[in-house]
Amino acid sequence: MRDTAVYLLTPIPGRRILLAALVLICGLVDGVYARAAPPVDSIAPMLEQVLPAVVNISTRTRITVQRHPLLDDPFFRRFFELPGEQRRERKQHSLGSGVVVNASRGYVLTNHHVIEGADEITITLRDQRQFTAEVVGTDPEVDLALLRIEAQGLTALKIADSERLRVGDFVVAIGNPFGLGQTVTYGIVSALGRTGLGIEGYEDFIQTDASINPGNSGGPLVNMRGELIGINTAMVGPGGGNIGIGFAIPSSMAQAVMEHLTEYGKVRRGQLGLVAQDLTPELAHAFGMQQRRGAVVAQVAPGSAAETAGLQPGDVIVALNERPVGGSGDLRNIVGLLHVGTRVRLDVLRKGRPLTLHVEIADPLETATAAGESSRHLAGAILGNIQDNHVLAGQVQGVQVLEVEHGSPAWSSGLRTDDIIVSINQQALQSVDDVAVAVKRNPDALLMNIRRGNGALFIVIR
């Protein structure tokens, strides 16, 4: 504040003005300290109600230790008279946090990355009781996992509506940083609706300056009433250290995911069957409209729910079920958490004129096909049109591998879930109907051009 005071005072002549400036600066300083101070003398009473619902999560994963390939060669082992040896394994441990969200059912919510690949999951309560947890379901796209334990006397947190959060609201982050045990940090909501960070597939983060460190993952972010408003999931900082930028998954998104996980064990994401982009000022000017926020429909898939509803390229979606759509990311997040079959209202601008359309969220598997019907080499794979939420949607044409059964011919051939098959036998694919036609060119040998993430590869199957 000393440097700031010098900067403000030096250009102002006169004692009265100087005194007034000093009074103003003192008021600003008092305001800064007033903002940083807790809204009450202590948040201890609130924490006494919250902390029993926060759990520590430890996982154990068995990893096969890689050894030199020659040690797996029978001839090499016989030549050097090496005894038979079992593959060595090592155990990897990790720590995280979680929160009880349903006491009667023993449901614990945490991050997917906390328990990913774990062979054993142990949950430790605040009273030091330990339980082995089973996985109800996970959603890697949002980075959430729902666990269940058989325990009595659990305390669950009430889930608040994160849509009512405002920038500047006081929040508390609780977790198990660095394995130290339950730790509480305090701050404010720094920003809302953070997207485009590349952390998860679906992003709508709450940003907070409450310290979030390794081990806090999966722990709760609560408001001053002790209600759950987010799940701590990531931080920004050099070398893994905290610099006051942490992110949490909003409770509204977490609750929608939990409904899917409890019903299906996974998230069944519906789709509209369109490709959208943000409405930029340049596009708004080109369309001759005053609107500055929305999702512009760039492409509508034939036979999709969007086409049935009457959506057209150039339409601007501004709201879904009266919820404002600020851009393509908002549209993707909202649709991706709706149940298949849900009928929704779309508020659209077409050539600047308002229009209301109704559409039913479609199941991508309804238009999918079992690839084994086209070729025995592809048995075990389910193919469909590229889904709205795929990272390559709108960038490439082809068909998406929606599911691959582990150990099936398709799996052995190298196909993986979310692969985009651009062509088969050098014939470009635009829909699942093209697969059978392309396979007939040479049924005994398939040459497939695959897009996987940011890379591309060819797969030859004979």
WOUR-V600494 format. One record per backbone hydrogen bond with DSSP energy under -1.0 kcal/mol. CO is the residue of the C=O (numbers start at 1). NH is the residue of the N-H. E is the energy in kcal/mol with one decimal. If there is no record, write none. Layout:
co | nh | e
CO | NH | E
CO | NH | E
This chain:
co | nh | e
1 | 5 | -2.5
2 | 6 | -2.1
3 | 7 | -2.1
4 | 8 | -2.1
5 | 9 | -2.2
6 | 10 | -2.1
9 | 12 | -2.0
14 | 18 | -1.9
15 | 19 | -3.2
16 | 20 | -2.6
17 | 21 | -2.4
18 | 22 | -2.4
19 | 23 | -2.5
20 | 24 | -2.4
21 | 25 | -2.7
22 | 26 | -2.7
23 | 27 | -2.2
24 | 28 | -2.2
25 | 29 | -2.9
26 | 30 | -2.8
27 | 31 | -2.2
28 | 32 | -2.4
29 | 33 | -2.4
30 | 34 | -2.5
31 | 35 | -2.2
32 | 36 | -2.0
33 | 37 | -1.5
43 | 47 | -2.3
44 | 48 | -2.2
46 | 50 | -1.3
47 | 51 | -2.9
50 | 53 | -2.3
51 | 54 | -1.6
53 | 100 | -2.8
55 | 98 | -1.9
56 | 124 | -2.7
57 | 96 | -2.4
58 | 122 | -3.1
59 | 94 | -1.4
60 | 119 | -2.3
60 | 120 | -1.8
61 | 92 | -3.3
63 | 90 | -2.7
68 | 71 | -1.6
69 | 72 | -1.7
70 | 73 | -1.5
73 | 77 | -2.2
74 | 78 | -2.5
75 | 79 | -2.6
76 | 80 | -1.9
77 | 82 | -3.1
88 | 65 | -2.7
90 | 63 | -3.1
92 | 61 | -2.6
94 | 59 | -2.2
96 | 57 | -2.3
98 | 55 | -2.3
99 | 109 | -2.9
100 | 157 | -2.3
102 | 106 | -1.0
102 | 107 | -1.8
106 | 149 | -1.9
107 | 101 | -2.0
107 | 102 | -1.3
108 | 147 | -3.2
109 | 99 | -2.0
110 | 145 | -2.5
112 | 116 | -1.0
115 | 118 | -2.1
120 | 60 | -2.2
121 | 133 | -2.6
122 | 58 | -2.6
123 | 131 | -2.3
124 | 56 | -2.4
125 | 128 | -1.8
129 | 125 | -2.8
131 | 123 | -3.1
134 | 148 | -2.2
137 | 146 | -2.9
139 | 143 | -1.9
139 | 144 | -1.8
141 | 201 | -1.2
141 | 202 | -2.2
144 | 139 | -3.1
145 | 110 | -2.3
146 | 136 | -2.6
146 | 137 | -1.4
147 | 108 | -2.5
148 | 134 | -2.2
149 | 151 | -1.1
158 | 228 | -3.0
161 | 164 | -1.6
162 | 165 | -1.5
166 | 169 | -2.2
169 | 189 | -2.2
171 | 187 | -2.4
172 | 222 | -2.8
173 | 185 | -2.5
175 | 183 | -2.3
176 | 179 | -1.6
177 | 180 | -2.2
183 | 175 | -1.8
185 | 173 | -2.2
187 | 171 | -2.6
188 | 209 | -1.5
189 | 168 | -2.1
191 | 207 | -2.6
194 | 205 | -2.1
205 | 194 | -2.3
206 | 248 | -2.0
207 | 190 | -2.6
207 | 191 | -1.5
208 | 246 | -2.4
213 | 216 | -2.7
214 | 178 | -3.2
215 | 176 | -1.2
216 | 219 | -2.6
217 | 97 | -2.6
219 | 232 | -2.7
220 | 174 | -2.2
221 | 229 | -3.0
221 | 230 | -1.2
222 | 172 | -2.4
223 | 226 | -2.0
227 | 223 | -1.9
228 | 160 | -2.5
229 | 251 | -1.6
230 | 221 | -2.7
231 | 249 | -2.7
232 | 218 | -3.1
234 | 247 | -2.9
237 | 240 | -1.4
238 | 241 | -1.6
245 | 236 | -2.5
246 | 208 | -2.3
247 | 233 | -2.6
247 | 234 | -1.6
248 | 206 | -2.8
249 | 231 | -1.9
250 | 254 | -2.3
251 | 255 | -2.7
252 | 256 | -1.6
253 | 257 | -2.1
254 | 258 | -2.4
255 | 259 | -1.8
256 | 260 | -1.3
257 | 261 | -2.5
258 | 262 | -2.7
259 | 263 | -1.3
260 | 264 | -3.4
261 | 265 | -1.2
267 | 269 | -1.1
271 | 362 | -2.0
272 | 306 | -2.7
273 | 301 | -2.7
275 | 298 | -3.1
275 | 299 | -1.6
277 | 296 | -3.3
280 | 284 | -2.8
281 | 285 | -2.3
282 | 286 | -2.3
283 | 287 | -2.5
284 | 289 | -2.5
294 | 279 | -1.9
295 | 317 | -3.0
296 | 277 | -1.9
297 | 314 | -3.1
299 | 275 | -2.6
301 | 304 | -1.8
304 | 308 | -2.2
305 | 309 | -2.0
306 | 311 | -2.3
312 | 315 | -2.2
315 | 297 | -3.1
316 | 349 | -2.4
317 | 295 | -2.3
318 | 325 | -2.7
319 | 347 | -2.6
320 | 323 | -1.8
323 | 320 | -2.3
326 | 294 | -1.5
327 | 331 | -1.9
328 | 332 | -2.4
329 | 333 | -2.4
330 | 334 | -2.5
331 | 335 | -2.5
332 | 336 | -2.2
335 | 338 | -1.4
339 | 342 | -2.0
342 | 361 | -3.0
344 | 359 | -2.2
345 | 321 | -3.0
346 | 357 | -2.5
347 | 318 | -2.8
347 | 319 | -1.3
348 | 355 | -2.7
349 | 316 | -2.3
350 | 353 | -1.7
353 | 350 | -2.9
355 | 348 | -3.5
357 | 346 | -3.4
359 | 344 | -3.1
361 | 341 | -2.7
362 | 271 | -1.7
363 | 366 | -1.8
369 | 383 | -2.7
370 | 373 | -2.0
371 | 374 | -1.6
371 | 375 | -1.7
375 | 378 | -1.4
376 | 379 | -1.1
378 | 381 | -1.7
379 | 410 | -2.5
380 | 405 | -2.4
381 | 371 | -2.7
382 | 402 | -2.5
382 | 403 | -1.2
383 | 369 | -2.6
384 | 400 | -3.3
387 | 390 | -1.4
390 | 393 | -1.9
392 | 395 | -2.5
392 | 396 | -1.3
399 | 421 | -2.8
400 | 384 | -2.2
400 | 402 | -1.0
401 | 418 | -3.5
403 | 382 | -2.5
405 | 408 | -2.1
408 | 412 | -2.9
409 | 413 | -1.8
410 | 415 | -2.1
411 | 414 | -1.5
416 | 419 | -2.0
419 | 401 | -2.9
420 | 451 | -2.7
421 | 399 | -1.7
422 | 429 | -2.6
423 | 449 | -2.2
424 | 427 | -1.6
427 | 424 | -1.9
431 | 434 | -1.4
432 | 435 | -1.0
434 | 438 | -2.3
435 | 439 | -2.4
436 | 440 | -1.6
439 | 442 | -1.3
442 | 445 | -1.2
446 | 461 | -2.5
447 | 425 | -2.8
448 | 459 | -2.5
449 | 422 | -2.6
449 | 423 | -1.1
450 | 457 | -2.4
451 | 420 | -2.3
452 | 455 | -2.3
455 | 452 | -1.9
457 | 450 | -3.4
459 | 448 | -3.0
461 | 446 | -2.8
